[in-house]
Structure formats: C-alpha cells, structure tokens
Amino acid sequence: FNLELDTIEPKVTRLLYSGGKLLVVTDEDARCYYKNETNSLNEACNFNYNETSEMDGNSRDHSTQWVENMNYYIKCKDIWDNEPDECSIIARPYKIR
C-alpha cells in the first residue's frame, strides 16, 4: 500500500473584499488566525495562537471584519497543524472607491 503524508502548510490563493469582510481563500481545509497589533514584523509572524483572533468560516473560506488602514498578520494551519514559519499573508485593507 501507499502512504502519503501531508507535510505542506495551506497556501492563501485569494485575498479579497466581499460584503464588508476581508476574505481569505486557502488551497486546502484550514483554520486561519490574525493579529493586528505588533511591535515588529518578526513578532507579528511568530505569534502564539492564544493571543490572536480566529477568522470566521470553515474549510477554505475565511473572513473577518474589513477595517481600513489596519494591518492583518494572517497565519493559516491545516488539520495536521502544518503551518508556515512566517505569515501566510499580510493584508492592509484600504478604501474602495
């Protein structure tokens, strides 16, 4: 028999505005978390999940409130706890005209 192990973290495939929300789409089922406040980029991407907010949604679509001019340091992990060493993505929403 063949045994395949998932050792790759989920990747963000899309980031968009949808219905007043910041929407993150991943390439596999995952849970995404974010942090807004930080003293440095290194600190932002090496956060403790207990000190963050989990994004709404499930599977591959994750969302949170769209707040203009606020940095979102986002990290996603899959059911096997595969996660990137750095942020999955950093987003900064701005006003849509």
N, C-alpha and C positions, 0 to 999 in steps of 0.2 A: 504494500500500500504506500501511498504518497502522503507525507505530512508537510503541510505548508504553514509556516508561521508568519503572522503579521508583525513586523518589527518597524514599520514605517508610520510616522505620525500623520494625522489628517492634514490635508492642504486646503487652504482657502482658495476657492475657484472664482468666487464673485463677491463683490462688496458693493452694495447699492442702497439707495433711498427707496423705501416702499411704505406708503401710508403713514408717514410721520415717524418711521422707525429706521434705524440703521440695521440693514440685513446683511448677514454673513452666510455664505453658502460654502459647505465643505464637500470634498470629494468622497467622503465616507461618513458613516454614522459617527457622531462625536458629540461632546459637550464643550461649549465654549464659555470662557470666563473673561472678564475685562477688569481693568483698573484704570482710573482716571488720574489720580494724584501720584506724583513721583518726584524724587529729587534728582534722579539721573536715569538715562536710558537703560543702563545695565541693571539697575534696581527694578525698573519697570518690567523688564522681560524675564526676570528671575523671581517672579512673585510667588508667594505662598497662597494656595487656592483658598485658604480660610480667610484671607484678607481681601478677597475680590468679590465681584458680583457675577452670578451666573446669568448668561443670556437666556432669554425665553426661547421656546421652541424645542424641537426634538429632531432626531435623525440628522438631516443635512442642512436644515434651515434654522438659523439662529438670529434673534433680533433683540434690540434694546432701544430705549428712547433716543431719538435724534436730538442732540444738543449741539448747537452751532459753536464753533471755535473751541471745542473741548477735545483733547487727545484721548483716544481709546487704545489702550495697550491690550491686545486680544491674544489669548492663547487657547488653543483647542487640543483636546486629547480624546482618544478613542476608548472603546470599552476595555482594551488591554492596557490602558494607561500609557500608550505611546504618545509622546508629546515632543515638541521641538525644544531645543536648548534655548532658543530665543523666542521672541513673539512670533505668533503665526502671522500676524499683520498689525500694523499701526494705522489707525484711521483718524482723520480730523474732519468732521462734517463742516460744511460751510453753507451759507445761504444760497438757496436755489432761486434763480430769477425767472 
